[in-house]
Amino acid sequence: MSEPWLSADDIAAHLGVTKDTIYAWIADKGMPAHKVGRLWKFQASEVDRWVRGNSAADGGA
């Protein structure tokens, strides 16, 4: 079974940050995200791997 796609609100809650921080990380830090129409969608496993890889280590937006 495949992993569900999460919204920006869902991934923000998952990480405990604001939605604005999520959008800044996409633009500035290369956070893994997929644009579907006008919406950003996320896989929690990709985002967790990105966070653990210290890609977000130098702080939020």
BADOTI-266241 format. One record per residue: residue number from 1; residue in one letter; x, y, z of N, C-alpha, C in turn. Coordinates in nm, 3 decimals. Example, Ala and Ser with C-alpha at 12.3 -4.5 7.8 and 13.67 -1.06 7.14 Angstrom:
+------+-------+---------+---------+---------+---------+---------+---------+---------+---------+---------+
! keke ! tikol !     npx !     npy !     npz !    capx !    capy !    capz !     cpx !     cpy !     cpz !
+------+-------+---------+---------+---------+---------+---------+---------+---------+---------+---------+
!    1 !     A !   1.319 !  -0.569 !   0.780 !   1.230 !  -0.450 !   0.780 !   1.320 !  -0.330 !   0.780 !
!    2 !     S !   1.285 !  -0.225 !   0.708 !   1.367 !  -0.106 !   0.714 !   1.290 !   0.003 !   0.787 !
+------+-------+---------+---------+---------+---------+---------+---------+---------+---------+---------+
***
This chain:
+------+-------+---------+---------+---------+---------+---------+---------+---------+---------+---------+
! keke ! tikol !     npx !     npy !     npz !    capx !    capy !    capz !     cpx !     cpy !     cpz !
+------+-------+---------+---------+---------+---------+---------+---------+---------+---------+---------+
!    1 !     M !   0.084 !  -0.118 !   0.000 !   0.000 !   0.000 !   0.000 !   0.089 !   0.124 !   0.000 !
!    2 !     S !   0.054 !   0.220 !  -0.081 !   0.137 !   0.340 !  -0.092 !   0.106 !   0.439 !   0.021 !
!    3 !     E !   0.203 !   0.520 !   0.048 !   0.193 !   0.622 !   0.152 !   0.099 !   0.734 !   0.106 !
!    4 !     P !   0.016 !   0.787 !   0.194 !  -0.075 !   0.896 !   0.153 !   0.001 !   1.026 !   0.131 !
!    5 !     W !  -0.050 !   1.108 !   0.042 !   0.005 !   1.241 !   0.019 !  -0.052 !   1.335 !   0.123 !
!    6 !     L !   0.034 !   1.420 !   0.180 !  -0.006 !   1.514 !   0.283 !  -0.009 !   1.655 !   0.228 !
!    7 !     S !  -0.097 !   1.737 !   0.284 !  -0.106 !   1.878 !   0.246 !   0.000 !   1.958 !   0.322 !
!    8 !     A !   0.014 !   2.085 !   0.288 !   0.106 !   2.173 !   0.360 !   0.065 !   2.185 !   0.506 !
!    9 !     D !  -0.065 !   2.193 !   0.532 !  -0.113 !   2.199 !   0.671 !  -0.074 !   2.072 !   0.747 !
!   10 !     D !  -0.092 !   1.957 !   0.682 !  -0.060 !   1.830 !   0.747 !   0.088 !   1.818 !   0.778 !
!   11 !     I !   0.174 !   1.855 !   0.682 !   0.318 !   1.839 !   0.704 !   0.367 !   1.942 !   0.804 !
!   12 !     A !   0.307 !   2.060 !   0.807 !   0.342 !   2.161 !   0.908 !   0.311 !   2.108 !   1.048 !
!   13 !     A !   0.194 !   2.047 !   1.064 !   0.156 !   1.989 !   1.193 !   0.249 !   1.873 !   1.229 !
!   14 !     H !   0.284 !   1.793 !   1.131 !   0.375 !   1.679 !   1.151 !   0.510 !   1.726 !   1.204 !
!   15 !     L !   0.560 !   1.838 !   1.153 !   0.690 !   1.889 !   1.193 !   0.684 !   1.991 !   1.307 !
!   16 !     G !   0.564 !   2.038 !   1.339 !   0.549 !   2.134 !   1.447 !   0.597 !   2.274 !   1.411 !
!   17 !     V !   0.577 !   2.311 !   1.284 !   0.615 !   2.445 !   1.237 !   0.493 !   2.507 !   1.167 !
!   18 !     T !   0.507 !   2.633 !   1.126 !   0.396 !   2.698 !   1.056 !   0.399 !   2.663 !   0.907 !
!   19 !     K !   0.286 !   2.685 !   0.843 !   0.277 !   2.663 !   0.699 !   0.370 !   2.758 !   0.624 !
!   20 !     D !   0.386 !   2.879 !   0.675 !   0.480 !   2.974 !   0.613 !   0.623 !   2.920 !   0.615 !
!   21 !     T !   0.661 !   2.855 !   0.723 !   0.794 !   2.795 !   0.731 !   0.809 !   2.685 !   0.626 !
!   22 !     I !   0.705 !   2.606 !   0.608 !   0.709 !   2.499 !   0.506 !   0.734 !   2.560 !   0.369 !
!   23 !     Y !   0.660 !   2.664 !   0.333 !   0.677 !   2.727 !   0.202 !   0.817 !   2.788 !   0.187 !
!   24 !     A !   0.870 !   2.845 !   0.294 !   1.006 !   2.901 !   0.290 !   1.108 !   2.789 !   0.270 !
!   25 !     W !   1.090 !   2.677 !   0.339 !   1.183 !   2.565 !   0.323 !   1.179 !   2.509 !   0.182 !
!   26 !     I !   1.062 !   2.506 !   0.120 !   1.053 !   2.459 !  -0.019 !   1.135 !   2.551 !  -0.108 !
!   27 !     A !   1.116 !   2.682 !  -0.093 !   1.181 !   2.781 !  -0.179 !   1.331 !   2.794 !  -0.151 !
!   28 !     D !   1.369 !   2.795 !  -0.024 !   1.506 !   2.830 !   0.013 !   1.597 !   2.711 !   0.043 !
!   29 !     K !   1.540 !   2.601 !   0.086 !   1.623 !   2.491 !   0.134 !   1.601 !   2.360 !   0.059 !
!   30 !     G !   1.515 !   2.361 !  -0.042 !   1.497 !   2.241 !  -0.122 !   1.420 !   2.130 !  -0.054 !
!   31 !     M !   1.328 !   2.166 !   0.033 !   1.244 !   2.065 !   0.098 !   1.172 !   1.984 !  -0.009 !
!   32 !     P !   1.169 !   1.851 !   0.005 !   1.102 !   1.770 !  -0.097 !   0.950 !   1.791 !  -0.096 !
!   33 !     A !   0.899 !   1.838 !  -0.208 !   0.757 !   1.867 !  -0.222 !   0.721 !   1.851 !  -0.369 !
!   34 !     H !   0.595 !   1.822 !  -0.394 !   0.547 !   1.801 !  -0.530 !   0.427 !   1.891 !  -0.555 !
!   35 !     K !   0.434 !   1.969 !  -0.661 !   0.325 !   2.062 !  -0.693 !   0.220 !   1.986 !  -0.775 !
!   36 !     V !   0.097 !   1.988 !  -0.727 !  -0.015 !   1.926 !  -0.796 !  -0.117 !   2.037 !  -0.819 !
!   37 !     G !  -0.120 !   2.087 !  -0.941 !  -0.203 !   2.204 !  -0.969 !  -0.145 !   2.322 !  -0.892 !
!   38 !     R !  -0.226 !   2.386 !  -0.807 !  -0.177 !   2.496 !  -0.725 !  -0.135 !   2.451 !  -0.586 !
!   39 !     L !  -0.152 !   2.324 !  -0.555 !  -0.127 !   2.273 !  -0.420 !   0.008 !   2.203 !  -0.410 !
!   40 !     W !   0.072 !   2.216 !  -0.296 !   0.193 !   2.140 !  -0.265 !   0.151 !   2.014 !  -0.190 !
!   41 !     K !   0.209 !   1.902 !  -0.229 !   0.183 !   1.774 !  -0.162 !   0.315 !   1.714 !  -0.117 !
!   42 !     F !   0.310 !   1.638 !  -0.010 !   0.429 !   1.586 !   0.056 !   0.412 !   1.440 !   0.091 !
!   43 !     Q !   0.523 !   1.367 !   0.094 !   0.528 !   1.233 !   0.149 !   0.604 !   1.245 !   0.281 !
!   44 !     A !   0.544 !   1.203 !   0.389 !   0.607 !   1.218 !   0.521 !   0.743 !   1.150 !   0.525 !
!   45 !     S !   0.758 !   1.035 !   0.460 !   0.887 !   0.965 !   0.463 !   0.997 !   1.046 !   0.396 !
!   46 !     E !   0.966 !   1.114 !   0.284 !   1.065 !   1.198 !   0.215 !   1.105 !   1.317 !   0.303 !
!   47 !     V !   1.005 !   1.379 !   0.364 !   1.031 !   1.496 !   0.448 !   1.111 !   1.455 !   0.572 !
!   48 !     D !   1.076 !   1.343 !   0.633 !   1.150 !   1.295 !   0.750 !   1.295 !   1.267 !   0.715 !
!   49 !     R !   1.318 !   1.205 !   0.600 !   1.455 !   1.178 !   0.554 !   1.532 !   1.308 !   0.533 !
!   50 !     W !   1.465 !   1.408 !   0.475 !   1.526 !   1.539 !   0.450 !   1.563 !   1.607 !   0.582 !
!   51 !     V !   1.474 !   1.603 !   0.680 !   1.501 !   1.664 !   0.811 !   1.618 !   1.592 !   0.878 !
!   52 !     R !   1.616 !   1.460 !   0.877 !   1.724 !   1.383 !   0.941 !   1.858 !   1.404 !   0.873 !
!   53 !     G !   1.856 !   1.438 !   0.745 !   1.979 !   1.463 !   0.672 !   2.036 !   1.601 !   0.697 !
!   54 !     N !   1.981 !   1.671 !   0.798 !   2.028 !   1.803 !   0.837 !   2.007 !   1.910 !   0.731 !
!   55 !     S !   1.919 !   1.889 !   0.636 !   1.892 !   1.988 !   0.535 !   1.824 !   2.110 !   0.596 !
!   56 !     A !   1.754 !   2.093 !   0.706 !   1.683 !   2.203 !   0.771 !   1.755 !   2.249 !   0.897 !
!   57 !     A !   1.877 !   2.200 !   0.919 !   1.945 !   2.220 !   1.047 !   1.979 !   2.365 !   1.078 !
!   58 !     D !   1.992 !   2.451 !   0.977 !   2.032 !   2.587 !   1.009 !   1.916 !   2.680 !   1.036 !
!   59 !     G !   1.805 !   2.623 !   1.081 !   1.693 !   2.706 !   1.129 !   1.579 !   2.719 !   1.030 !
!   60 !     G !   1.472 !   2.778 !   1.078 !   1.352 !   2.795 !   0.997 !   1.355 !   2.927 !   0.922 !
!   61 !     A !   1.240 !   2.963 !   0.869 !   1.231 !   3.085 !   0.789 !   1.206 !   3.206 !   0.876 !
+------+-------+---------+---------+---------+---------+---------+---------+---------+---------+---------+
***
